[in-house]
Amino acid sequence: MAAVRRYNKWAGNPNGTPEDPEKCVAEVSDEGYGGFLLRQCSNKRGKGPDGLLCGIHARQHARRPNSLWIPENDSTDKENQ
């Protein structure tokens, strides 16, 4: 079982949404919900460290490495057990 990142974890969605391996791993606020819910960036990955970021977030990471939200891998991934 490979650990995956989880996005949009909150009381109403405690398991969150599993990582899409084609998309950038940065977590961004969802403007449609007042910025309170976080989701995975919808841009294609392939830039930055290990090719995990999109071009926008790779440039942001280069300027300010600690400015991105990137969830940790969840080793308790219940969907793949």
N, C-alpha and C positions, 0 to 999 in steps of 0.2 A: 504494500500500500504506500503510495507516494503522498507526502504531505502537500496540501494545497492551501493557498491563501483564501480567506473568506472575507467578503465585502458585505456592507449593509447589515451588520449584526446589531440588533437592538432588541428591546423587550418583546416587540411584536414579531420579530423574525430572529429568534435566538441562534439558529443555525447559520444564518447569513446566506449569501450567494457564493457558490464556488468560483474560483478564478477561471477566466477564459484564457487558455494558453496562447491565443493569438493576439491578445490585447495587452497594452501597457499595464504594468503592475501598480502604477500610482493610484492612490485613492483620492477621488475628487468629490466635492459637494454637489449634490443634485439641486440645481437652481429651481426646479419645478416644485420642490417641497420646502422652499424657504431656506435652503442650504443646510438643513438639519440632518438629512440622510446622506450617507457617503456611499459611493459606488466606485467600481473599477473604471478607469479611464477607457473610453471607447476607441482610442486611436491604436493603430497597429504598432506592435513593438518591433524592436530591431536596432535600437540605439542605446547609448549609455552603457553603464556597467553590466556585463554579461548579456547585453542585447535585450534587456528586460523593459526598457523604456521607449516611449515614442520620442520623436524629435523635440517636441515642446518641453517635455519633462526632462529629457537628457540635457538640454541647454540650461534649464532651471537648476538641475542637480550640479552642473559644472560651476555655476555661479554661486550657489548656496547649497552645499551638500545636505544640510540638515533641514531643508525647507519642505521636503516631500513627505507625504504620509504613505508609507508602504506597509501593509499588514504583514505580520510574521506568518510563516507557514504554520498551518494548524495540524498538529500531529494527531488530533482527535477527530479526524475526518470520518464521520459516521456513514456517509453515503458510499464510501469505497471499502468498507470493512466487510 
